[in-house]
Amino acid sequence: GGVVVSYFEWVQDIQSFFWEEDEINERLRRVMVRAFAEVKSLADGRHVTLREAATMRGVQRVAEATLVRGIYP
């Protein structure tokens, strides 16, 4: 959760717009619940541990971003 909140802080600084603590907590909750659901589904579907599924999902996300954005020099 700490990395996600750090990202929220970065977004707020870039936009010069600041959220209330309750809004940050709600955004964090949504991100974490969604991430857990994705990892749990992958773990169940592939019959792997949650740690392995989290690694797999992380690699998938990097691969998807690379396809969409390309590789920057």
C-alpha positions as a LaTeX table, in Angstrom:
\begin{tabular}{lrrr}
\hline
Residue & $x$ (\AA) & $y$ (\AA) & $z$ (\AA) \\
\hline
Gly1 & 0.00 & 0.00 & 0.00 \\
Gly2 & 2.88 & 2.39 & 0.67 \\
Val3 & 4.01 & 2.38 & $-2.94$ \\
Val4 & 0.46 & 3.09 & $-4.10$ \\
Val5 & 0.11 & 6.03 & $-1.72$ \\
Ser6 & 3.48 & 7.38 & $-2.86$ \\
Tyr7 & 2.15 & 7.24 & $-6.43$ \\
Phe8 & $-0.98$ & 9.13 & $-5.31$ \\
Glu9 & 1.26 & 11.80 & $-3.77$ \\
Trp10 & 3.23 & 12.09 & $-7.01$ \\
Val11 & 0.00 & 12.46 & $-9.04$ \\
Gln12 & $-1.27$ & 15.13 & $-6.67$ \\
Asp13 & 2.00 & 17.08 & $-6.93$ \\
Ile14 & 1.98 & 16.92 & $-10.74$ \\
Gln15 & $-1.63$ & 18.12 & $-10.90$ \\
Ser16 & $-1.35$ & 20.63 & $-8.02$ \\
Phe17 & $-4.51$ & 19.06 & $-6.65$ \\
Phe18 & $-4.73$ & 17.48 & $-3.23$ \\
Trp19 & $-7.15$ & 14.84 & $-1.99$ \\
Glu20 & $-8.51$ & 14.51 & 1.51 \\
Glu21 & $-7.25$ & 11.61 & 3.63 \\
Asp22 & $-10.59$ & 9.79 & 3.34 \\
Glu23 & $-10.43$ & 9.94 & $-0.45$ \\
Ile24 & $-6.86$ & 8.61 & $-0.47$ \\
Asn25 & $-7.87$ & 5.75 & 1.82 \\
Glu26 & $-10.81$ & 4.88 & $-0.42$ \\
Arg27 & $-8.66$ & 4.98 & $-3.57$ \\
Leu28 & $-6.08$ & 2.79 & $-1.84$ \\
Arg29 & $-8.76$ & 0.32 & $-0.77$ \\
Arg30 & $-10.08$ & 0.03 & $-4.34$ \\
Val31 & $-6.58$ & $-0.52$ & $-5.78$ \\
Met32 & $-5.66$ & $-3.14$ & $-3.18$ \\
Val33 & $-8.96$ & $-5.04$ & $-3.42$ \\
Arg34 & $-8.73$ & $-5.14$ & $-7.21$ \\
Ala35 & $-5.09$ & $-6.23$ & $-7.14$ \\
Phe36 & $-5.83$ & $-9.01$ & $-4.65$ \\
Ala37 & $-8.77$ & $-10.25$ & $-6.73$ \\
Glu38 & $-6.60$ & $-10.38$ & $-9.86$ \\
Val39 & $-3.80$ & $-12.24$ & $-8.10$ \\
Lys40 & $-6.17$ & $-14.66$ & $-6.33$ \\
Ser41 & $-7.95$ & $-15.46$ & $-9.59$ \\
Leu42 & $-4.65$ & $-16.10$ & $-11.36$ \\
Ala43 & $-3.38$ & $-18.26$ & $-8.48$ \\
Asp44 & $-6.54$ & $-20.35$ & $-8.50$ \\
Gly45 & $-6.62$ & $-20.65$ & $-12.28$ \\
Arg46 & $-2.95$ & $-21.63$ & $-12.63$ \\
His47 & $-2.75$ & $-23.64$ & $-9.37$ \\
Val48 & 0.18 & $-21.62$ & $-8.06$ \\
Thr49 & 0.88 & $-19.75$ & $-4.82$ \\
Leu50 & $-0.23$ & $-16.16$ & $-4.31$ \\
Arg51 & 3.43 & $-15.08$ & $-4.45$ \\
Glu52 & 3.95 & $-16.81$ & $-7.80$ \\
Ala53 & 0.69 & $-15.38$ & $-9.13$ \\
Ala54 & 1.68 & $-11.87$ & $-8.01$ \\
Thr55 & 4.99 & $-12.21$ & $-9.84$ \\
Met56 & 3.21 & $-13.50$ & $-12.94$ \\
Arg57 & 0.74 & $-10.60$ & $-12.85$ \\
Gly58 & 3.58 & $-8.10$ & $-12.43$ \\
Val59 & 5.40 & $-9.50$ & $-15.45$ \\
Gln60 & 2.14 & $-9.42$ & $-17.44$ \\
Arg61 & 1.60 & $-5.78$ & $-16.59$ \\
Val62 & 5.13 & $-4.81$ & $-17.63$ \\
Ala63 & 4.74 & $-6.74$ & $-20.90$ \\
Glu64 & 1.39 & $-5.04$ & $-21.61$ \\
Ala65 & 2.86 & $-1.59$ & $-20.92$ \\
Thr66 & 5.83 & $-2.33$ & $-23.17$ \\
Leu67 & 3.52 & $-3.33$ & $-26.01$ \\
Val68 & 1.39 & $-0.20$ & $-25.60$ \\
Arg69 & 4.17 & 2.33 & $-24.99$ \\
Gly70 & 7.15 & 0.70 & $-26.64$ \\
Ile71 & 10.60 & 0.53 & $-25.15$ \\
Tyr72 & 12.10 & 3.89 & $-24.28$ \\
Pro73 & 15.84 & 4.39 & $-24.76$ \\
\hline
\end{tabular}
